[in-house]
Amino acid sequence: MRLLHLADLHLGWQPSGWPADAAAARQRRRDAVLARAVDTGLREGVQLAVIAGDLFDDHDPHPEVVERALSELRRLQDSGVRLVTVPGNHDELTYGDSVYRRQEAWPDLLVRDPLPAHVASLDLAGERVHLYGAAFTGGVTPQDRPLHEFPRLEEAGIHIAVFHGTLGASEGRRSLPLDADALAAARYHYVALGHLHEPLRHEFPAGPAVYPGTPEALSFGEGGCGSVVVVDLAAGRAEVREVAVPVQAVRDARLDLTPVDDVAEIDAFIAGLADPDAVQRVRLGGASWLPELDVETLRQRHAQDFFHLEVADEVEELAQELLVRWAEEASVRGAFVARMLDRIRDADTEERLRLHLSLRWGIAALYGGPAPRARSSLGGGGS
């Protein structure tokens, strides 16, 4: 018996701070990951698909987002694939206007039990498959301690559990805490998990507990494994595979400016990353200062070479050797730098960071150039 395991697709998510058109375009690109996951499942010949929470980014997503998702899930149904859906902590079942409460008939099996329960038993590919799950429900599902009672029918067949939660103590984020030892003792042959955005696997005696991860990134460093999980189950043994799906690249690059003495080198670095289909962040760090460094101007010069570009000024401090040389000058700049260096030497850590930034602003003002930025240049973007 072969199953498709999905979780944390967060359909309907938009990056905050982007221009409206760009944010909507990014959302459409991300939301298409469900169609690609369904294509993968059908191509792999699965008999069962499980969604372990956070199919949507919100409990009340836009009706168009919902209808597109339902259309893809019906493709599975029309091909004879059984479907089990567990609400997550983003698309939570608790609320009266939850997407799962608004739908008259959610495709196939929707887990509504606030505590772990037997959901259904199915005959798939010549196997008797027993399904278990729970949906966090505020005010009913305990959150002050991990759940430790997991049912299991004493019947032959394959036993599969589906939960959106964490193994261990509650995170305090309205997620489902699960006792790992108790879950292992339940002897499920496969535990389909959701909530963590990076792929992760725990080995239990009867079978693995798996987080498939978020297929397509939400933001820099937030998911984006580029795969879904396909599992073959036979004679109580699970063989887990990560199957690649096409996703939009979300990339993060850092350039140490310490050895850089010309903005042209920064331009060349960004140009070398050019990809019109990528969401790209470039972080400029190290100990340096260039009078003409303006991250917004840099972003504008290269924006057309990317789907979306952000440039972040993360320079930690000015190069010490340069500052000492300037402080020895008989000039307004020299007097200013010398005075600031004296204050920096006597300051605590927090004050020292502020003084370094003030020093950079002051030198920029003396040059008549742009003030250094302490945070990203988003160009209306940012996630």
Sequence and secondary structure as in RCSB ss.txt:
>XXXX:A:sequence
MRLLHLADLHLGWQPSGWPADAAAARQRRRDAVLARAVDTGLREGVQLAVIAGDLFDDHDPHPEVVERALSELRR
LQDSGVRLVTVPGNHDELTYGDSVYRRQEAWPDLLVRDPLPAHVASLDLAGERVHLYGAAFTGGVTPQDRPLHEF
PRLEEAGIHIAVFHGTLGASEGRRSLPLDADALAAARYHYVALGHLHEPLRHEFPAGPAVYPGTPEALSFGEGGC
GSVVVVDLAAGRAEVREVAVPVQAVRDARLDLTPVDDVAEIDAFIAGLADPDAVQRVRLGGASWLPELDVETLRQ
RHAQDFFHLEVADEVEELAQELLVRWAEEASVRGAFVARMLDRIRDADTEERLRLHLSLRWGIAALYGGPAPRAR
SSLGGGGS
>XXXX:A:secstr
 EEEEE    BT   TTS HHHHHHHHHHHHTHHHHHHHHHHHHT SEEEEES SBSSSS  HHHHHHHHHHHHH
HHHTT EEEEE  SSS SSSTT HHHH SS SSEE   SS EEEEEEEETTEEEEEEE    TTTS  SS B   
   SSSSEEEEEEEEEESS  SSS EEE HHHHHHTT SEEEEES SS EEEE SSSEEEE   SS SBTTB   
 EEEEEEEETTEEEEEEEE     EEEEEEE TT   HHHHHHHHHTT EEEEEEEEEEESB   TT  HHHHHH
HHGGGEEEEEEEE   B  HHHHHHHHTSSSHHHHHHHHHHHHHHHS HHHHHHHHHHHHHHHHHHHT     SS
EE TT   
